[in-house]
Amino acid sequence: KIKGYSKQERSKIMTTVEPIRNKKDVEKVERYLQKQSARDHLIFVFGTNSGLRISDIVALNVGDVRNKNYVQIIEKKTGKTKRFPLNDKLKTLIADFVKGKRDKEPLFKSLWGRRYNRITAYYMIREACKNVGLEEKIGTHSMRKTFGYHHYQQFKDVALLQKIFNHSSQQITLRYIGIEQDQIDYSYNNFVL
């Protein structure tokens, strides 16, 4: 529970977040988390490299990712099956992280041995971003939006990204990852009458 806020306000706080647009800032967060905790580092890298929602990331078990090239899940929010490849960066981090763990146990556990949850992840991401000087609206959903933003910047394929995110239109995808606002800002900044 986010202290001092109603359920509706908490929902708004956790959903109105921005992607991390600068790759150097993403790297800063990664370096910070790497020093703090292998678990938290892997959660962040998983989110920014897969585009999964935090609820799907924390639901993973060790056996879902150990020695895998692809991960297949049933999305918590949509109930749809999603299959995606793990990139080399994730495979390396996962291989180190799962050593000595049983396939049936949660991939991410709290200090008390329970499955890590999205609220704890929210505080972890916010704290990491604050410590590296990111003042934007950041939350766990920022990982998914960061994936989308940089995927779009690299491939310029909004139709593919729309399919990855299962959005109903390309316009929704562009708004979701902050590209629409970037375009508006660019037009204002470059308009002189």
Salt bridges, closest charged atoms under 4 A:
GLU18 OE1 - ARG21 NH1 3.15
ASP25 OD1 - LYS28 NZ 3.47
GLU30 OE1 - LYS89 NZ 2.84
ASP40 OD1 - ARG39 NE 2.79
GLU75 OE2 - ARG53 NH1 3.57
ASP88 OD1 - LYS91 NZ 3.78
ASP96 OD1 - LYS99 NZ 3.58
ASP103 OD1 - ARG66 NE 2.72
GLU105 OE2 - ARG102 NE 3.96
GLU105 OE1 - LYS109 NZ 2.81
GLU180 OE1 - ARG175 NE 3.51
ASP182 OD1 - ARG21 NE 2.97
